[in-house]
């Protein structure tokens, strides 16, 4: 079968057919496949969009990081983009700490979990500006979100991520943040 046939199968309503197309396109793994998958990230068909993201993940096509982030930030279907976040977990997101952090506070629970695992497990090139932005975002999120167990857990996880990346020999951070910024990080109890 030709590549176009498998691409058409990504639009199929039956997930088994879509899964076969994902596996086959991942095995083919050519620039033609990569280009077609990047284009499908904006498809209004959920299976096609998710299938394209999974192909890009399976072939570890790191050039898909930015298009995936954009597709999450501006989703075609605001109720269905967890797979797009999941696809990022196998890609090198080292240059996108701030983007991923910002997405966490504006996405669904499913996407948040995938994005949190990326921030927790990958190594990032982080600037002082990235850390300051993450802290400001977290403070704003903590002050404006409704109180609840899920948000408390999310805030605690984000505090831990900021502290981890702030203190783990990140090469591009030249100096410690001034203590007034660090002291402005809310505790989970203060946030709620």
Buried (B, 14 or more C-beta within 10 A) or exposed (E): EEBEEBBEBBBBEEEEBBBBBBBBBBEBBEEEBBEBBBEBBBBEBBBBBBBBBBBBBBBEBBEBBBBBBBBBBEBBEEEBBBBBBBBBBBBEBEEBBBBBBBBBBEBBEBBBBBBBBBBEEBBBEBBBEBBBBBBEBBBEBBEEBEEEEEBBEBBEBBBEBBEEBBEEEBEEBEEEBEEEBBEEBBEBEEBB
